[in-house]
Amino acid sequence: MFKETPSLRRFLVEELGEAYPEAVEWAADETGLIDDTFPLACPYSIDDILSRDFWPE
């Protein structure tokens, strides 16, 4: 998919940077943990996230 539309990869990187803080808020609300419990930036790369074989620890 990225071979046909390499600009999509840049879009995903930008969107991840924007979406992650909101995801942290949702996760904090859902778990009752404070926001500081979560990393400031997403610890996973786009390649990690899109990999079928990737499972975070």
Secondary structure, DSSP 4 states (H G I P E B T S, - for coil): -TTT-HHHHHHHHHHHHHHHHHHHHHHHHHH---GGGS-SS-SS-HHHHH-TT----
